[in-house]
Amino acid sequence: MSPFVAGEVQFWRMDPGTWSPVLRAVKEAGIPVVSTYLSWRRHEPTEGELDLDGATDPRLDVPRFLDLCAEYDLAVQLKPGPWICAEEPGGGYPDWLLAQRDLLALDDLGDPVLGYNPPFQHHVPSYADERYRAAAARWLQSVWRRLGDHAGPGGPIVAVQLDNEPSICFQDSLFGGDYHPVAVAAFRSWLADRYRTQEEFEASWREPGVTFDTAEPPRRPDDGTSIVVDARVDDWIRFKGAYIADHLAFLRQVTDGAVGGRLTLTVNTITHPVHDVPVGHDLVRRATGALVGEDHYYLPPLDMDDVHRLARSAATARAAGEPLPWVPELQAGIWRSPGEEVGYPDPTPDEQEIWWGSAVALGFGGMNLYMLANRENWEHAPITEAGDRSAFASPVLRLTQLAERHPGALTGTTTPDVVVAWHRPDARAAYAVTGTARVPDVPWANGSLTAAYHAWDECLRDLLRRGYRYDLWDTETEPDPAPGLPVIVPAGAGIPAATLGRLVAAGRRVIRLPDAATALPSDVTRAVALLDDEGEPVPGAIVGTRISPSAEYLHVVGLADIGIAHLAFADHRTGVLTDVAGNASLDCRAGRTDLHVRRGHTTYLWEPRIAPA
């Protein structure tokens, strides 16, 4: 398996005269894949009048751009939506579609949902509305009728993304979208599939007389201050994930019908306030068969909380069985709206190196640098709008050279030290009393319902700080955690006692933490660690191994220039670590050596031998 490294180039926001120099710069940077959206809104501003050839605007000449990609031997991931977000008016939905008020997604008060964030908020079509689906199918079919000859094999298009950050345009909170009558009907149908009998349904909801035809989704509390997470609420949360996954499955069906399964399918998810709820990585992967990943951004300056989200996401991908964990949008540069005043500093090139290097160290094998080239509403990308290299190009070159010369450093397996129990009912309870990413606080917030989830998340954060690598055990979908490793149960986890008892009876070591601050027992070892003079993990540093069939690599990331640290291998190995970029070697004897942890990312090749004296 090869690393999947791509870069976002939104050609339709550029002067066509710059397409060639920008793509030349992409090629020179060693990026093999260009990723780009198509804005339905721009290509079909009037219903039924499509322009994919630049007749009305030369920036819309998609075949010309794809031909240029082919000339530079660049593959393409095409992302035709229907929704693309991308700081685009309507998120790429055409104005004429959103003008049809009776097909818009509704919240629990019956008001049309406003998706995305200011200043780009817009209405959202109901995913279940047949008129929306018919329009979306016509759009995608039109795209592939015109561009099908450019789709592999032989053409530059090798992958296609289904929709974008599926989340009802960031409004998939408990009482957000979608309460449209067709969505409520879909909920009732889902309930009928979930419960085997009417009696089982009534017993679960504790509502005598309720039927599959009359069941209502939950509404915000009358007093506005408290809710009960009962079976109705839990089913509604589960349905929301299934509802969005069904929309993605529909888009896959349309895409497969147009291109015949010739392309790799991808899905990018967003970072929810409550991780992986309601749209779960595993759920999306099962519904679409796509390569699924979570997008990752940060506000400078970069800190360990940002890295924690990367670590959590990589573990989630592994738990879902992802063959190549990847980040569909890994921040490169930063978004800026015209005239926007911000209260944070600009990103820096070394900070971006740390960001991308952390992703590799934590287990990702692919990433799409978003944005690779500047465009409207974006600054500090590695390539300028004119095709020149910016100061951010140097870390890109180091990344692509690593992927080309040492692919196993990105695709090799990781070695966890522990497995952490991940109990989704705790997450769903927290989700019920949490809002959106932009407005997470709600009047019905309840700390008792979020406590177990936050303890779990803090446990993961603390493991990262203490230098432990972890995998996740999804207690709802996996019968037992991976064998051989201690199972960590965070404080307050609602896992049934019988489940944990079964593990103990089978001889598994189960460690129940009373709180997130409690350290693991001293005999729970780290396969590799960076330690200070007192033998404690070095703050602000990450170390991770990647093991491929032919080589083993060590990634060291410093969020600051830390200086000398002690590297310790639990297996007391002896050999040599060679910096793959600078070729400097370190002699490691009995599992110990000292190394300089700089601000940035360094990759070492491990060779099991003694360095010459």
DOFI-303249 format. One line per 5 residues: for each residue x, z, y of C-alpha. Coordinates in pm, 1 decimal. Last residue first. Layout:
X:Z:Y ~ ...
***
This chain:
3293.3:1736.7:258.7 ~ 3085.0:1444.8:134.2 ~ 2712.7:1523.7:134.2 ~ 2574.7:1660.3:-191.7 ~ 2292.1:1467.5:-353.1
1913.3:1448.3:-366.6 ~ 1850.5:1201.8:-81.9 ~ 1579.4:1282.9:171.3 ~ 1513.9:1035.2:451.5 ~ 1452.9:1200.6:788.4
1200.3:1114.5:1057.9 ~ 1219.8:1253.0:1412.0 ~ 930.2:1288.4:1655.0 ~ 949.9:1416.7:2012.3 ~ 1071.8:1717.5:2204.9
1380.4:1796.7:2001.4 ~ 1413.2:2017.9:1697.3 ~ 1784.5:2045.5:1619.7 ~ 1853.7:2112.0:1254.3 ~ 1982.2:2390.7:1034.0
1991.0:2366.7:656.9 ~ 1848.0:2547.5:357.4 ~ 1704.0:2448.9:18.5 ~ 2000.9:2562.8:-189.3 ~ 2227.2:2337.7:17.5
2104.6:2080.4:269.9 ~ 2375.8:1871.8:438.7 ~ 2240.7:1698.0:746.4 ~ 2304.7:1333.3:821.4 ~ 2300.2:1127.9:1142.9
2166.5:776.3:1080.1 ~ 2012.1:760.1:1430.3 ~ 1672.7:610.9:1346.5 ~ 1636.3:707.2:978.6 ~ 1781.9:1054.7:1042.6
1942.1:1132.9:708.3 ~ 1866.4:1450.2:512.9 ~ 2113.9:1516.5:232.7 ~ 2088.6:1705.9:-93.5 ~ 2026.2:2041.7:-255.2
1681.1:2176.6:-334.8 ~ 1584.2:2540.0:-319.6 ~ 1226.1:2457.4:-430.0 ~ 1077.3:2642.4:-131.1 ~ 1258.6:2417.1:116.3
1378.8:2587.6:436.5 ~ 1474.3:2429.9:768.2 ~ 1624.7:2675.6:1016.6 ~ 1576.2:2588.2:1381.6 ~ 1820.5:2480.2:1654.7
1671.4:2364.7:1983.8 ~ 1305.0:2383.1:2077.3 ~ 1277.4:2084.1:2308.7 ~ 899.6:2100.7:2331.6 ~ 602.1:1975.2:2130.5
852.6:1922.6:1850.7 ~ 777.3:1699.7:1554.4 ~ 978.7:1685.1:1231.0 ~ 884.1:1435.4:961.2 ~ 1058.2:1455.3:622.8
1063.2:1155.2:395.0 ~ 1080.2:1110.0:18.2 ~ 1164.9:777.3:-142.7 ~ 1078.4:517.1:-407.4 ~ 730.9:608.3:-533.8
638.3:751.5:-191.1 ~ 648.8:1117.2:-85.4 ~ 559.7:1211.7:271.9 ~ 678.5:1551.2:394.3 ~ 561.8:1745.5:697.1
710.2:1959.1:971.1 ~ 535.7:2055.2:1292.1 ~ 681.0:2252.3:1583.7 ~ 521.0:2432.4:1877.3 ~ 601.1:2781.0:1752.6
883.3:2808.5:1494.4 ~ 751.0:2975.0:1179.6 ~ 897.0:3326.8:1128.6 ~ 1222.5:3398.8:944.8 ~ 1354.2:3623.5:1218.3
1611.3:3362.0:1326.0 ~ 1336.9:3101.1:1362.7 ~ 1183.3:2903.5:1079.2 ~ 1085.2:2543.5:1013.3 ~ 909.5:2528.4:675.6
892.7:2323.8:357.0 ~ 687.8:2377.0:40.5 ~ 528.7:2676.0:212.9 ~ 486.6:2981.6:-5.8 ~ 195.8:3209.5:-82.1
405.4:3503.0:-208.5 ~ 396.7:3668.5:134.2 ~ 20.4:3711.7:124.6 ~ -154.8:3501.2:386.9 ~ -162.7:3636.6:740.2
-479.4:3791.3:877.9 ~ -563.2:3662.7:1226.7 ~ -853.8:3448.1:1105.4 ~ -1045.7:3748.2:972.1 ~ -1116.2:3929.3:643.2
-953.9:3643.1:449.8 ~ -1060.4:3591.1:89.7 ~ -777.0:3463.2:-129.3 ~ -888.0:3303.5:-455.9 ~ -624.6:3246.4:-726.1
-774.2:3038.6:-1003.1 ~ -782.8:3176.7:-1355.5 ~ -1106.6:3014.6:-1466.0 ~ -1288.6:3344.5:-1420.6 ~ -1167.7:3352.4:-1060.6
-1306.1:3004.4:-998.5 ~ -1641.5:3092.1:-1157.6 ~ -1658.9:3404.9:-944.1 ~ -1615.4:3194.0:-631.1 ~ -1917.9:2985.3:-720.2
-2119.1:3288.3:-837.4 ~ -2052.7:3465.7:-507.9 ~ -2226.4:3184.2:-322.6 ~ -2016.9:3041.7:-36.9 ~ -2145.4:3168.6:297.2
-1801.4:3191.8:457.8 ~ -1777.6:3506.0:670.6 ~ -1398.6:3514.8:688.4 ~ -1224.5:3206.4:552.9 ~ -1188.4:3149.0:176.1
-840.5:3021.7:86.6 ~ -794.7:2875.7:-260.9 ~ -438.4:2909.4:-394.8 ~ -303.5:2585.0:-543.9 ~ -273.3:2465.7:-902.9
-590.4:2265.5:-944.9 ~ -773.2:2069.3:-673.9 ~ -1091.3:2252.5:-577.7 ~ -1391.0:2270.7:-812.2 ~ -1734.4:2109.0:-835.9
-1675.9:1887.4:-531.7 ~ -1971.5:1779.1:-315.9 ~ -2120.3:2097.0:-172.8 ~ -1810.6:2322.0:-181.3 ~ -1599.3:2065.9:1.5
-1246.4:2180.1:-83.8 ~ -1004.6:2097.8:196.0 ~ -630.0:2032.8:181.5 ~ -370.5:2239.8:359.2 ~ -18.9:2234.1:498.3
107.4:2572.9:607.0 ~ 338.5:2608.3:909.8 ~ 202.0:2929.5:1058.3 ~ 49.7:2744.6:1355.5 ~ -113.2:2493.9:1120.7
-255.3:2773.8:906.5 ~ -384.9:2938.8:1223.3 ~ -575.4:2628.9:1333.3 ~ -726.7:2590.5:987.9 ~ -836.5:2955.5:988.4
-972.3:2912.6:1341.4 ~ -1194.5:2631.9:1214.2 ~ -1322.8:2844.7:926.8 ~ -1381.8:3144.5:1155.2 ~ -1563.1:2913.1:1397.7
-1790.9:2794.4:1118.2 ~ -1864.7:3148.1:998.9 ~ -1938.9:3275.1:1349.7 ~ -2162.8:2988.9:1465.7 ~ -2496.2:3131.0:1348.5
-2417.9:3485.1:1464.9 ~ -2309.2:3349.2:1800.4 ~ -2649.0:3202.5:1876.2 ~ -2694.7:2928.6:2133.7 ~ -3064.8:2862.0:2206.0
-3004.8:2780.2:2572.1 ~ -2746.9:2512.2:2477.7 ~ -2371.5:2489.4:2536.3 ~ -2191.0:2182.5:2400.6 ~ -2260.0:1955.2:2699.4
-2005.8:1669.3:2679.8 ~ -1939.3:1705.0:2306.6 ~ -2312.0:1748.3:2245.7 ~ -2512.7:2066.1:2195.3 ~ -2455.7:2358.2:1959.3
-2712.6:2590.4:1800.0 ~ -2807.7:2371.6:1504.3 ~ -2445.8:2255.4:1465.4 ~ -2337.2:2610.4:1383.5 ~ -2593.0:2634.9:1102.3
-2484.2:2291.4:977.6 ~ -2122.2:2404.3:969.8 ~ -2201.9:2713.3:764.2 ~ -2409.0:2497.6:527.1 ~ -2101.2:2271.9:495.8
-1880.0:2526.6:320.0 ~ -1516.8:2412.1:340.9 ~ -1292.0:2621.6:116.4 ~ -926.9:2584.2:213.9 ~ -672.3:2456.3:-39.1
-311.3:2573.1:-7.9 ~ 46.8:2443.1:16.1 ~ -44.1:2076.8:49.4 ~ 202.7:1798.7:-38.0 ~ 145.7:1472.0:144.4
145.2:1131.4:-19.8 ~ 353.6:842.1:104.2 ~ 192.8:579.3:323.7 ~ 358.9:649.4:657.7 ~ 717.9:734.6:558.5
664.9:506.6:259.0 ~ 666.4:210.3:496.1 ~ 1032.9:274.4:583.9 ~ 1171.3:-35.1:754.0 ~ 844.4:-181.5:883.7
653.0:140.7:953.8 ~ 960.0:305.6:1110.6 ~ 1025.3:-0.5:1324.6 ~ 660.6:7.1:1432.3 ~ 681.5:371.0:1542.3
1013.4:334.5:1725.4 ~ 882.5:26.3:1903.3 ~ 568.6:211.8:2007.4 ~ 782.9:498.8:2140.8 ~ 965.0:247.8:2365.6
650.5:74.3:2495.6 ~ 522.4:370.8:2700.7 ~ 756.1:295.4:2992.9 ~ 561.7:-27.6:3036.6 ~ 636.2:-359.5:2870.6
511.2:-666.5:3052.0 ~ 213.4:-873.3:2937.0 ~ 43.2:-915.6:3273.7 ~ -221.9:-650.6:3203.2 ~ 59.2:-409.2:3119.8
173.6:-317.0:2769.2 ~ 238.2:38.3:2645.2 ~ -87.6:164.1:2804.1 ~ -55.4:386.9:3111.1 ~ -397.5:310.8:3261.2
-753.1:221.8:3156.6 ~ -1087.1:163.5:3335.0 ~ -1015.0:-211.4:3368.8 ~ -747.5:-320.9:3126.1 ~ -409.0:-201.0:3004.0
-266.9:-324.1:2674.7 ~ -221.5:-117.6:2355.4 ~ -530.0:90.2:2435.3 ~ -611.0:248.9:2195.5 ~ -332.7:241.5:1937.9
-502.8:167.3:1605.7 ~ -362.4:393.3:1338.4 ~ -250.2:393.0:979.1 ~ -100.6:610.6:710.1 ~ -210.7:948.0:840.4
-71.6:1253.7:661.8 ~ 11.9:1529.6:907.6 ~ 359.6:1399.3:991.3 ~ 219.7:1054.3:1073.1 ~ -45.3:1189.0:1309.5
208.8:1425.2:1466.6 ~ 436.6:1127.9:1533.0 ~ 159.7:949.0:1723.6 ~ 97.8:1247.1:1949.9 ~ 465.8:1342.0:1984.8
553.6:984.4:2081.6 ~ 264.3:993.3:2329.8 ~ 408.3:1308.2:2486.9 ~ 750.4:1140.6:2508.0 ~ 596.6:848.8:2698.0
409.3:1073.6:2943.6 ~ 37.2:1128.9:2990.0 ~ -83.5:1169.0:3348.2 ~ -158.0:1518.5:3469.4 ~ -499.1:1691.1:3465.3
-763.7:1759.1:3728.0 ~ -898.9:1408.2:3760.8 ~ -1036.5:1210.7:4052.9 ~ -1209.7:886.9:3957.2 ~ -1202.2:610.3:4218.0
-1233.3:336.8:3955.6 ~ -1271.0:490.9:3609.7 ~ -957.6:603.1:3427.6 ~ -906.6:615.1:3052.6 ~ -564.0:716.7:2923.7
-248.0:570.8:2775.1 ~ -232.8:531.9:2398.3 ~ -499.0:740.2:2225.2 ~ -541.3:691.7:1853.5 ~ -858.6:491.3:1790.1
-925.0:394.8:1426.6 ~ -709.0:686.7:1303.0 ~ -609.1:637.2:939.6 ~ -613.7:802.8:600.7 ~ -524.8:536.7:345.0
-707.7:561.6:11.2 ~ -978.9:787.5:160.1 ~ -1096.1:1016.4:-118.7 ~ -1336.8:1210.7:104.4 ~ -1121.1:1523.9:73.4
-820.5:1317.2:184.7 ~ -1007.6:1200.2:493.4 ~ -1112.6:1556.7:573.7 ~ -751.5:1675.3:542.7 ~ -640.6:1408.5:789.8
-920.5:1508.4:1029.3 ~ -827.5:1876.6:1021.6 ~ -460.8:1796.2:1088.1 ~ -550.5:1566.6:1379.1 ~ -783.4:1828.7:1529.1
-505.9:2087.5:1500.7 ~ -269.9:1852.9:1689.6 ~ -503.1:1866.1:1990.5 ~ -520.1:2246.0:1963.2 ~ -140.0:2246.1:1940.3
-102.5:2106.8:2292.2 ~ -83.5:1774.4:2476.2 ~ -79.7:1803.4:2855.6 ~ -279.0:1596.9:2898.8 ~ -640.7:1549.3:2789.5
-661.3:1443.5:2426.6 ~ -799.4:1161.8:2215.9 ~ -861.7:1103.9:1845.2 ~ -1101.7:870.0:1667.3 ~ -1205.8:971.0:1314.3
-1152.6:741.6:1017.9 ~ -1340.6:540.1:758.6 ~ -1223.4:243.6:551.3 ~ -1559.0:105.4:444.2 ~ -1756.6:136.4:121.6
-2061.7:153.9:346.3 ~ -2289.4:437.2:234.3 ~ -2025.8:624.1:30.4 ~ -1773.2:609.7:313.8 ~ -2029.7:719.3:568.5
-2130.6:1024.4:361.6 ~ -1767.4:1118.2:292.1 ~ -1680.7:1112.6:661.6 ~ -1987.9:1314.2:756.3 ~ -2214.4:1230.1:1048.7
-2411.8:1548.5:1124.7 ~ -2169.2:1718.2:1125.7 ~ -1806.0:1625.4:1050.7 ~ -1659.9:1898.6:1271.5 ~ -1897.8:2086.8:1494.2
-1843.9:1971.0:1852.9 ~ -1819.1:1620.5:1702.6 ~ -1498.6:1417.0:1709.5 ~ -1620.3:1060.5:1682.5 ~ -1636.1:829.0:1382.9
-1472.9:490.2:1332.2 ~ -1598.0:261.6:1055.5 ~ -1399.8:-15.6:887.0 ~ -1479.2:-308.9:660.3 ~ -1203.5:-524.1:511.9
-1309.0:-887.1:523.2 ~ -1405.1:-1158.1:275.1 ~ -1723.1:-984.1:156.1 ~ -1935.7:-1294.0:194.2 ~ -1890.2:-1353.0:566.2
-2252.0:-1370.9:685.7 ~ -2433.9:-1181.7:412.1 ~ -2154.5:-926.2:405.5 ~ -2201.7:-868.1:777.6 ~ -2578.5:-828.2:752.6
-2549.3:-588.7:459.0 ~ -2273.8:-394.6:633.3 ~ -2489.1:-357.7:942.9 ~ -2773.5:-222.1:726.9 ~ -2534.1:21.9:559.2
-2428.2:139.6:905.7 ~ -2791.4:204.3:999.1 ~ -2841.2:389.6:671.2 ~ -2538.3:608.0:751.9 ~ -2697.1:697.6:1087.0
-3020.2:803.8:919.1 ~ -2834.8:985.4:637.8 ~ -2643.6:1194.5:890.6 ~ -2961.0:1270.8:1082.9 ~ -3140.0:1345.9:756.0
-2899.7:1627.5:672.1 ~ -2965.0:1784.4:1010.4 ~ -3341.7:1744.3:968.8 ~ -3324.1:1895.9:620.6 ~ -3138.5:2200.3:755.0
-3393.4:2245.2:1034.1 ~ -3690.0:2223.6:796.7 ~ -3515.5:2445.4:538.9 ~ -3465.5:2723.4:794.9 ~ -3214.0:2762.3:1074.2
-3427.5:2983.7:1298.1 ~ -3420.7:2910.0:1667.9 ~ -3373.4:3115.4:1983.1 ~ -3373.6:3086.1:2362.1 ~ -3600.4:2810.4:2486.0
-3911.1:3027.8:2460.4 ~ -4101.7:2741.8:2303.0 ~ -3812.2:2664.6:2070.5 ~ -3676.8:2308.4:2055.8 ~ -3859.0:2090.4:1806.5
-3810.0:2066.5:1429.6 ~ -3907.5:1749.8:1241.0 ~ -4271.0:1714.6:1136.6 ~ -4403.2:1679.4:782.7 ~ -4742.6:1505.6:767.3
-4693.7:1225.3:514.4 ~ -4450.8:1416.6:291.1 ~ -4701.6:1695.9:279.6 ~ -4730.6:2045.3:427.2 ~ -5016.6:2241.3:276.1
-4835.7:2571.0:242.5 ~ -4525.9:2590.6:463.5 ~ -4238.4:2774.9:303.2 ~ -4021.4:2468.0:365.4 ~ -3855.7:2496.9:24.7
-4172.2:2602.3:-154.1 ~ -4375.2:2323.5:1.1 ~ -4113.4:2063.8:-101.0 ~ -4088.8:2192.8:-457.9 ~ -4466.9:2180.2:-486.1
-4480.8:1823.1:-355.1 ~ -4239.2:1720.9:-627.3 ~ -3886.9:1586.4:-674.6 ~ -3769.4:1659.9:-324.4 ~ -3503.2:1446.4:-159.1
-3671.1:1108.7:-197.1 ~ -3997.2:1228.9:-39.9 ~ -3794.5:1397.3:232.9 ~ -3618.8:1069.4:312.6 ~ -3956.4:896.1:347.1
-4066.0:1164.9:589.5 ~ -3747.6:1124.8:790.6 ~ -3793.0:746.4:800.5 ~ -4142.5:799.3:942.9 ~ -3988.7:1027.6:1206.5
-3741.6:750.0:1287.8 ~ -4023.3:494.4:1317.5 ~ -4213.3:731.6:1547.5 ~ -3908.0:770.3:1775.7 ~ -3770.3:1122.6:1742.2
-3403.6:1021.9:1724.8 ~ -3210.1:1128.4:1905.7 ~ -3134.8:1465.3:2061.8 ~ -3293.8:1788.8:1939.9 ~ -3023.2:1872.8:1684.6
-2739.8:1684.9:1854.8 ~ -2698.0:1313.7:1778.8 ~ -2654.6:1204.8:2140.2 ~ -2300.2:1061.8:2136.8 ~ -2427.1:699.5:2143.2
-2675.4:758.6:1861.3 ~ -2370.7:894.5:1675.4 ~ -2192.3:601.5:1514.2 ~ -1850.5:579.9:1687.2 ~ -1871.5:200.8:1702.1
-2080.0:-49.0:1505.3 ~ -1931.3:-167.8:1174.8 ~ -1569.7:-266.7:1231.6 ~ -1446.8:-596.2:1091.9 ~ -1116.3:-667.1:921.0
-888.5:-960.4:838.6 ~ -963.8:-1199.2:1125.2 ~ -659.5:-1429.1:1166.8 ~ -786.8:-1701.2:935.1 ~ -634.5:-1804.9:604.1
-837.2:-1568.2:390.5 ~ -978.7:-1457.3:617.5 ~ -1224.0:-1499.7:905.4 ~ -1141.0:-1765.8:1166.2 ~ -1375.8:-2018.6:1007.5
-1652.9:-1759.1:1034.4 ~ -1621.0:-1744.7:1413.0 ~ -1921.7:-1944.4:1528.2 ~ -2160.4:-1868.6:1242.3 ~ -2005.1:-1522.0:1228.1
-2097.0:-1428.4:1581.6 ~ -2444.5:-1580.9:1552.0 ~ -2509.7:-1373.9:1237.4 ~ -2401.7:-1061.3:1421.8 ~ -2635.3:-1129.0:1714.7
-2929.1:-1230.3:1495.6 ~ -2886.1:-912.8:1288.7 ~ -2881.2:-697.6:1602.4 ~ -3200.2:-862.0:1730.4 ~ -3377.6:-812.9:1395.8
-3257.2:-453.2:1374.6 ~ -3381.8:-377.3:1724.5 ~ -3720.7:-528.8:1648.7 ~ -3732.1:-343.3:1315.6 ~ -3689.4:-6.1:1485.2
-3491.1:227.6:1257.9 ~ -3178.1:246.1:1474.3 ~ -3387.4:339.0:1778.3 ~ -3232.7:160.6:2074.5 ~ -3025.7:367.8:2317.5
-3065.1:413.7:2691.8 ~ -2763.0:417.0:2919.0 ~ -2498.7:647.2:3061.2 ~ -2186.6:472.7:3192.2 ~ -2097.2:693.4:3490.4
-2145.6:932.8:3320.4 ~ -2125.0:978.2:2942.2 ~ -2266.8:798.6:2635.7 ~ -2638.5:780.4:2557.5 ~ -2950.7:869.3:2752.3
-3229.9:927.6:2500.4 ~ -3576.9:820.5:2607.3 ~ -3805.9:1122.3:2656.2 ~ -4050.6:1232.5:2384.1 ~ -3961.7:1599.8:2418.9
-3779.1:1593.8:2083.6 ~ -3551.7:1313.2:2203.2 ~ -3645.4:945.8:2188.5 ~ -3464.9:629.3:2073.8 ~ -3581.2:319.0:2256.0
-3801.4:54.2:2093.1 ~ -4100.2:103.6:2324.7 ~ -3889.9:66.8:2637.6 ~ -3788.1:-292.8:2578.4 ~ -3554.3:-310.5:2880.4
-3272.2:-189.1:2654.3 ~ -3270.7:-523.7:2472.7 ~ -3283.6:-730.8:2792.7 ~ -2993.6:-532.3:2938.6 ~ -2774.8:-628.8:2642.6
-2612.3:-344.0:2445.8 ~ -2239.0:-343.7:2517.8 ~ -2214.8:29.1:2586.5 ~ -2496.6:-33.5:2831.0 ~ -2233.5:-97.0:3095.7
-1890.7:-97.8:2922.7 ~ -1663.4:208.4:2923.2 ~ -1564.5:97.9:2570.3 ~ -1901.2:197.4:2412.4 ~ -1910.3:-79.5:2146.7
-2270.4:-85.7:2025.8 ~ -2377.6:-390.2:1820.6 ~ -2084.5:-370.1:1766.7 ~ -1876.3:-688.2:1740.1 ~ -1548.6:-518.1:1645.2
-1297.7:-773.8:1517.9 ~ -977.3:-652.1:1351.6 ~ -729.5:-933.8:1401.5 ~ -406.1:-1047.2:1233.8 ~ -116.9:-1162.7:1449.5
97.3:-1459.1:1351.9 ~ 165.1:-1542.8:1718.5 ~ -13.7:-1875.5:1682.5 ~ -292.7:-1701.7:1488.0 ~ -350.7:-1461.5:1776.7
-362.4:-1760.7:2010.8 ~ -627.0:-1921.0:1790.2 ~ -827.7:-1597.5:1802.7 ~ -815.3:-1600.0:2182.6 ~ -928.7:-1962.5:2195.1
-1207.3:-1897.4:1944.4 ~ -1334.2:-1604.7:2158.6 ~ -1371.9:-1790.7:2486.8 ~ -1552.7:-1512.8:2676.5 ~ -1281.9:-1472.8:2942.7
-1345.7:-1836.4:3040.6 ~ -1687.6:-1736.4:3179.1 ~ -2007.4:-1941.1:3148.8 ~ -1883.1:-2191.9:2889.3 ~ -1634.4:-1941.7:2747.0
-1686.0:-2029.4:2381.0 ~ -1891.7:-1735.3:2253.8 ~ -2176.5:-1791.2:2498.0 ~ -2519.6:-1703.5:2365.9 ~ -2855.2:-1779.3:2523.4
-3126.4:-1639.5:2294.4 ~ -3192.9:-1332.4:2506.8 ~ -3017.3:-1358.0:2839.0 ~ -2689.7:-1170.5:2885.8 ~ -2580.5:-1283.8:2538.3
-2197.2:-1286.0:2533.2 ~ -2155.0:-1022.5:2801.7 ~ -2409.3:-774.6:2665.6 ~ -2301.1:-833.3:2305.7 ~ -1953.2:-718.1:2407.6
-1704.1:-829.1:2142.5 ~ -1447.1:-564.5:2065.1 ~ -1078.7:-601.9:1986.7 ~ -809.8:-492.1:1742.5 ~ -482.4:-681.7:1719.9
-284.1:-637.0:1398.3 ~ 89.1:-677.0:1326.2 ~ 230.0:-450.1:1600.7 ~ 606.1:-509.2:1605.3 ~ 643.6:-462.1:1982.2
758.7:-823.7:2008.5 ~ 429.2:-937.3:1857.9 ~ 226.8:-732.3:2103.7 ~ 441.6:-862.5:2390.1 ~ 370.7:-1219.6:2282.3
2.2:-1128.0:2265.9 ~ 16.3:-1007.1:2626.7 ~ 208.5:-1316.7:2739.0 ~ -49.4:-1543.7:2570.5 ~ -362.5:-1366.1:2692.7
-243.1:-1343.5:3052.6 ~ -383.3:-1678.2:3165.5 ~ -715.3:-1576.4:3013.3 ~ -743.6:-1318.6:3294.5 ~ -831.9:-998.9:3113.9
-1148.0:-801.6:3037.0 ~ -1251.2:-1033.0:2753.2 ~ -904.4:-991.5:2601.2 ~ -962.2:-629.4:2508.7 ~ -634.1:-564.8:2328.2
-636.3:-256.8:2101.4 ~ -329.9:-210.8:1880.5 ~ -294.2:-203.5:1503.7 ~ -83.8:-28.9:1240.1 ~ -211.1:-22.8:882.7
79.8:102.2:672.5 ~ 128.4:-90.7:347.6 ~ 0.0:0.0:0.0
***
